[in-house]
Amino acid sequence: MKIKYTLLWSMMLALTLVAAGCKKDKTKPVSERIAKTWTAETVKHGVAVVYTRGGASNVQAGYSNFKLALSSDGSATYTEFDKNTFVGKWALEGETTLVLSGLTPAPSGTNGTIKFTITSLDDSKVVLTRIDASAKTGNTINQYSLSNP
């Protein structure tokens, strides 16, 4: 009987150690995963695809200049397709809204603030949809598929 208890306790200890060693990988918070420099892979103005990286017939080839640099200290640099660059701060509203604020000079029609819905995010790709229409692109709601080279 004593051997059965010893065996039972040994098995329970082994199972406990195995279970404790099998911790799930924790996903980093959105704020850490998005704090990178992103470049355009595909861009839509409304429903029309106007840019695809490497595409031969891009309507807006200037998106090869597009860059969104989000630093871990909260600073942001936003370069549009026409090479205009804006500097400001970035923050998250919840886990699904990216806010660029205090942009200088202020992009057309924005009062220095642009908001995006984060449609998807992984370590090397993010899809952002602009919440407000862009005056520069004919008042379209734009979607940006960005990658981190």
C-alpha positions as CSV (number, residue, x, y, z in Angstrom):
1,M,0.0,0.0,0.0
2,K,2.9,2.3,0.8
3,I,4.4,1.8,-2.7
4,K,1.0,2.7,-4.3
5,Y,0.9,6.0,-2.5
6,T,4.5,6.8,-3.3
7,L,3.9,5.9,-7.0
8,L,0.7,8.0,-7.0
9,W,2.4,11.0,-5.5
10,S,5.4,10.7,-7.9
11,M,3.0,10.6,-10.9
12,M,1.1,13.6,-9.6
13,L,4.4,15.5,-9.1
14,A,5.6,14.6,-12.6
15,L,2.3,15.7,-14.1
16,T,2.3,19.0,-12.2
17,L,5.9,19.7,-13.4
18,V,5.0,18.9,-17.0
19,A,1.9,21.1,-16.8
20,A,3.9,24.0,-15.3
21,G,6.5,23.7,-18.0
22,C,3.9,24.0,-20.8
23,K,3.1,27.7,-20.6
24,K,1.5,29.2,-23.7
25,D,3.4,31.8,-25.6
26,K,2.0,35.2,-24.7
27,T,1.3,37.5,-27.6
28,K,2.9,40.8,-27.3
29,P,0.6,43.8,-26.9
30,V,-0.5,45.7,-30.0
31,S,1.5,48.7,-28.9
32,E,4.7,46.7,-29.1
33,R,3.8,44.8,-32.3
34,I,2.9,48.0,-34.2
35,A,5.9,50.1,-33.2
36,K,7.9,49.6,-36.4
37,T,8.6,51.2,-39.7
38,W,5.9,50.2,-42.3
39,T,5.9,50.5,-46.0
40,A,3.1,50.1,-48.5
41,E,2.4,46.7,-50.0
42,T,-1.1,47.3,-51.4
43,V,-3.2,50.5,-51.2
44,K,-6.9,50.9,-52.0
45,H,-8.7,54.2,-52.5
46,G,-12.3,53.2,-51.7
47,V,-12.7,49.8,-53.5
48,A,-10.1,50.5,-56.2
49,V,-6.6,49.1,-55.8
50,V,-4.3,52.0,-56.8
51,Y,-0.9,50.5,-55.7
52,T,0.6,47.0,-55.4
53,R,4.3,46.8,-54.6
54,G,6.2,45.7,-57.7
55,G,3.1,46.2,-59.9
56,A,3.7,47.4,-63.5
57,S,0.5,49.4,-63.9
58,N,0.0,51.2,-60.6
59,V,-2.4,54.1,-60.7
60,Q,-0.5,55.7,-57.8
61,A,3.1,54.6,-58.2
62,G,4.1,57.2,-55.6
63,Y,3.0,54.8,-52.8
64,S,6.5,53.3,-53.2
65,N,7.4,56.4,-51.1
66,F,4.8,55.7,-48.4
67,K,6.2,55.1,-45.0
68,L,4.7,55.0,-41.5
69,A,7.4,55.0,-38.8
70,L,6.0,54.4,-35.3
71,S,8.7,54.5,-32.6
72,S,8.4,52.8,-29.2
73,D,8.6,56.3,-27.6
74,G,5.3,57.3,-29.2
75,S,6.7,59.5,-32.0
76,A,5.5,59.1,-35.5
77,T,6.7,60.0,-39.0
78,Y,4.2,59.7,-41.8
79,T,5.3,60.0,-45.4
80,E,2.5,60.0,-48.0
81,F,2.6,59.0,-51.7
82,D,3.6,62.5,-52.8
83,K,6.7,62.4,-50.5
84,N,5.2,64.9,-48.0
85,T,6.3,64.0,-44.6
86,F,4.5,64.7,-41.3
87,V,5.9,64.3,-37.8
88,G,3.9,63.9,-34.6
89,K,2.8,61.4,-32.0
90,W,1.0,58.0,-32.2
91,A,-1.3,56.3,-29.7
92,L,-3.8,53.5,-29.6
93,E,-7.5,53.9,-28.7
94,G,-8.2,50.4,-27.4
95,E,-6.6,47.8,-29.5
96,T,-8.2,48.5,-32.8
97,T,-7.7,52.3,-33.5
98,L,-4.3,53.9,-34.3
99,V,-4.3,57.7,-33.9
100,L,-1.6,59.9,-35.4
101,S,-1.8,63.3,-33.7
102,G,0.0,66.6,-33.6
103,L,1.1,66.1,-37.1
104,T,3.1,69.0,-38.5
105,P,2.6,70.4,-40.9
106,A,-1.0,69.3,-40.7
107,P,-2.1,67.1,-43.6
108,S,-4.9,68.6,-45.8
109,G,-8.2,68.5,-44.0
110,T,-7.0,66.8,-40.8
111,N,-6.3,69.4,-38.2
112,G,-3.1,67.4,-37.6
113,T,-4.9,64.1,-36.6
114,I,-5.5,61.0,-38.7
115,K,-7.2,57.9,-37.3
116,F,-7.0,54.3,-38.7
117,T,-8.8,51.1,-37.8
118,I,-6.4,48.3,-37.3
119,T,-8.0,45.6,-39.5
120,S,-5.3,43.0,-38.9
121,L,-1.8,42.9,-37.4
122,D,1.0,40.3,-37.2
123,D,4.8,40.7,-36.7
124,S,5.4,41.6,-40.4
125,K,2.2,43.0,-41.7
126,V,-0.6,45.4,-40.7
127,V,-3.7,46.4,-42.5
128,L,-5.0,49.9,-41.7
129,T,-8.2,51.5,-42.8
130,R,-8.4,55.3,-42.6
131,I,-11.5,56.3,-40.6
132,D,-12.0,59.7,-42.2
133,A,-11.9,60.3,-46.0
134,S,-8.7,61.6,-47.4
135,A,-9.0,65.0,-49.2
136,K,-5.8,64.3,-51.0
137,T,-7.2,61.2,-52.7
138,G,-10.6,62.6,-53.7
139,N,-12.4,62.1,-50.4
140,T,-12.0,58.3,-50.4
141,I,-11.7,56.0,-47.4
142,N,-8.3,54.4,-48.0
143,Q,-7.0,51.0,-46.9
144,Y,-3.3,50.3,-46.5
145,S,-1.7,46.9,-46.4
146,L,1.7,47.6,-45.0
147,S,4.7,45.4,-44.3
148,N,7.8,45.7,-42.2
149,P,10.8,45.0,-44.4
